[in-house]
Amino acid sequence: MTPKRLTATALAALLALTAPPLRAAEETAAVPQAARPVVTEIVAAEATRLRSFPGVIKAAVETSLAFQTSGRIATRPAELGDVVKAGDVLATLDQITLAEDVAAAQAALKAAQAAADLAAQSLTRVEELNRRGVASTAQLEAAIAERDATAASARAAEADLTSAEDAERYGTLRAPADGVVITVDADPGTTVSSGTSVLTLATEAGREAVIDVPTEVLTILPKDARFTIAPRSPGGAAIPGRLRLIEPVADSSTRSHRLRITILGDAPGLRLGSLVSASLDSPATPVLTLPRRAILDAEGSPRVWRIGAGRKAEPVAVTLGQSLGERVIITTGLQAGDEVLIRGIHSVETGQTLGERIEE
């Protein structure tokens, strides 16, 4: 066999060995690669995204009640949760001690008046003796000073008696209005001073829902924000509410603000302490937000990747508004229902086909 023939035979064998792998590679290249799944978010109004906040029903007016005088609490008929009417006795001070104080003040007043009367009579005698030249001017001045001092002591004793009588009269604590006792701060036997809270009364002036929201939520709340209040108990009907007050001081631990929402209309099923859920009603112009990490070139020409027809990536220029924590308000460029890429935004090209949506 000639060398040329050997070379041709070896070449044929080599082609035979390499042909199947080449065909396999061509077949593999012909199979389309599946588009990778992506993490996206469906743009929704912020009021919808926030959904609802847990809360509790409280009275619109809560009054701390205290005695106007000091003393020892003898009785406290009102207990936590009691429903009371205006004028009902809620607590009393020790009447025996108060009566003794009045008696002691009366005795002190009588003694002071007797001393004042005696000093006045003594002054009359000294004045006559001084007129006759028997009593000196110094004696007259001393008698006048004694008269004035005893008269002042009598006036002080009279004031003490008035104070003791007032204390006796103020020894009964009554309900100023119809309501419910929501806290009890002092028990029978406790000595309290004037103004020390004995209990707190929630009056019938109205009901409101109290919720706590993150600080960033305040940005989207209008002054007259409307809410829907839904009882947590089964079968309860939802009722409307209107924002009444945003407490200015945030909670030091949670950094949340307390909102007080006035309940509009009758709500017989909502009692004090009832658990509710408060959801923010969608405003006429919805507030749209996205995570800040979904924004490309946020400092220059901000844009996002919107998933268009055929699940193809398309860049969309947006206008940014105020920040809401880790999110930012989108004022123009998007509308509710758009699907926006929020992860892997730097590894996507225009027109790239993306896979199915994955939620975070």
Salt bridges, closest charged atoms under 4 A:
GLU41 OE2 - ARG327 NH2 2.60
GLU46 OE2 - ARG49 NH2 2.53
GLU79 OE1 - ARG76 NH2 2.78
ASP94 OD2 - ARG72 NH2 2.70
GLU128 OE2 - ARG131 NH2 2.29
GLU128 OE2 - ARG132 NE 3.10
ASP148 OD1 - ARG147 NE 2.75
ASP166 OD1 - ARG169 NH2 2.30
ASP187 OD1 - ARG76 NH1 2.64
GLU204 OE1 - ARG207 NH2 3.55
GLU208 OE1 - ARG244 NE 2.87
GLU208 OE2 - ARG260 NH1 2.81
ASP212 OD1 - ARG258 NE 2.97
GLU247 OE2 - ARG260 NE 3.13
GLU314 OE2 - ARG306 NE 2.96
ASP338 OD2 - ARG306 NH1 3.52
GLU339 OE2 - ARG311 NH2 2.99
GLU359 OE2 - ARG357 NH1 3.22
GLU360 OE1 - ARG293 NH2 2.49
GLU360 OE2 - ARG343 NE 2.86
